Amino acid sequence: MFIFWIVIAMEIEYRPYQSGYEKQQAKIYSESSGILATAEEILQRYKTEKTDPQYIRFAFTKEGKALAYCQARLEKKGSIAIGYPWALPNCPTEVQEKLFNDLMTYINDKKNPTDYHYWIRYDWEHVRKFFIERGFIRETEGVIYDLDVLEVSKFPTENSPFTSRIATNNDLDLLVEIARSDKVLNTFMTKEVMIDYFKNKVLIDGHVVLVFKEKLIVCASAPLKEYAGQEDRDHMILRFTATRKGYEKAWLTLITEIAKECISSGPEWTQYPLRVNVEAGTEIAELLKRFNPSIKPSYDYYILKK
């Protein structure tokens, strides 16, 4: 007995980003990645970064339903952050491949980038496989440290060479200064994006800890409550980290003062672990081991050099 399957080719329309696509993009990413995204957040980011519509490609059915999208971002010194082609379950893999390949072709023709890169979460095995098959190599291993806020707050810092205080609305220039001195932040955030981020988000929410060596700002961060996915629990995160090169030891003061700020902010800020994403094997990672964290894999940095 023979069974014949009749496959009807799905008609696909490929389009660059247009205003109004944010809701469909949020739906695709939230459902396929397991991380909640909102249309409002996406729209605000595109406005702030002045995103080139050609760097965000969508695939639609003939009925106008978005199936998948892929996006990239031009960073400093010709580096390109390129994302996985996120898609809904009924999207053919050929569509994802075309989105990704067409985007890379466009970028290669227009920019001749120095490299492509992407941060891949530890449990995104299909994403990891996709990038490895295209020649990407893991360059950095990330780990998650979960710290007990109450225990960290007791860490002795009386003899520390660093001082700290909570930022005010008058400290925008200091935050931009330390962000521009941080290698990672200065790679993917322009000065204009930094100003918008700190002025309209970070300083409004507050709880920002600034660390100084005498009068020089050397480190900064702020805690933020993050709601967990289905397989995790709620936790506090560092919403950003900025460190001046050569002052990594300031993290002992930074994390301790952040823990104290959480305690002073109320019991709802102390019932969750403080989660820190850090590059494995670095000086900061070794310093944070003094707080006896629980450790598990985080994001890995994959790169394709031209």
ABEGO torsion letter per residue (X at the ends): XBBBBBBBBBBBBBBBBBBGAAAAAAAAAAAAAGBBBBAAAAAAAAAAAGBBAAABBBBBBAAGBBABBBBBBBBBGGBBBBBBBBBBAABBAAAAAAAAAAAAAAAAAAAGBABBBBBBBAABAAAAAAAAAAGBBBABBBBBBBBBAAAAAABBAAABABBBBBBBAAAAAAAAAAAAABAAAAAABBAAAAAAAAAAAAAAAEGBBBBBBEABBABBBBBBBBBBBAABBBBBBBABBBBBBGAAAAAAAAAAAAAAAAAAAEAAAAABBBBBBBBBGBAAAAAAAAAGBBBBBBBBBBBBBX
